[in-house]
């Protein structure tokens, strides 16, 4: 199998972008990545697009063809694939695109992720997000997306002594990181008090425990590692990938405070890369809720089980601490256009490994990780990246 | 949504019909055709059983931000309950104050209205939980 490198990255501003449509966002990110990679249209062999639910958010299906069309690549008549998988869709798209390169079928593939969420109201957007849970045996009974994560949080507090303040510390850290990211939706620091006093969504979670509804897109250009040097002096290699699934409904899971999909995806990625969690200095993890980041840093073995809250409170996951988690601001502050997530995380890690992250640069980062969830954790994808030099 | 979508789930939502693997005795709800533990050994060996309806609260949340259908109920308690047969289920806890709900609390199922399809649409029913008698 051939190695795979990232040779170009691009992303849009994240936020409530009333003046931009789904197609404009997707194209903006994609063209940035293509220009950065210094490739020509005829170099592109395929396009993979991660998108959670354009069908529900903007009534548009068949978005893979749409994106190829508006990219100005219509003359190439490229094969295009749209990947579905809840919040993990564009992380899965990276995996699928990488396999198409590793197998020798393609040399250069553009992978995009995009979501346009603000063309519907808040209540409808939350109902759409909730469609990644079990509609027949969770949602019908009143389970909301936040409510399901809140029940994981409650159980984590019960079993491991995690506190409300520790949950809040995740949001505070990620807002601080977001304040150094010019593309982030929220670039303002907050305090523990801000989080604790915010209106309640699903106890114990409040508004500041939840990632926002956002518009945005991100893209990467993947290339076979043996050809990457033709296009860039700083290829970043995709050195390991793990993709795993679990029970769709939260109540069926083995342990409500552990996401087995994350554990398995992490093991697969570390095994493929020949690395261990200690090698990782920078990670973008799926903090759609504050509890999600606490469970992720535990399930990825950055900290022992049950210690995610304590580690966050003690600053172990802050910028340039033991491991820098969510330097972009994460889903919480950078924003959460669902389908863009996995690729946006990869964009941040590539920036960090190239040394191009500006004020939020992690010193000496050589290996970086992305962790992306679908739904309430029925899907998890982990990618490991490393400098190619 | 189409009426059959509710109608075909009636056995489990009204009468707690679950499945039991005759190979390992594990109970699944809603019924499964394949046991999650035994795989192919269970195919054709999954018996229908009725749950007792009794169990205890494993975790819960008080939901304040609710979808349109649940607007009138909020804030309401959402819980995951471990049934005495071992399987877990998600629904609301009713017939008590929200503040009374605790992890470990004994509950039983109660037949309740879950929602309706718009103002003149069909009403659908199923189980909720209430403190055990």
Interface residues (C-beta under 8 A of the other chain):
Chain A: X123 X126 X127 X130 X136 X137 X138 X140 X141 X142 X143 X144 X146 X147 X148 X150 X151 X152 X153 X154 X155 X158 X199 X200 X201 X202 X203 X204 X205 X247 X249 X250 X251 X252 X256
Chain B: X9 X30 X36 X58 X59 X60 X61 X62 X63 X64 X65 X66 X67 X68 X70 X73 X75 X76 X78 X79 X80 X88 X89 X90 X91 X92 X103 X114 X115 X124 X126 X128
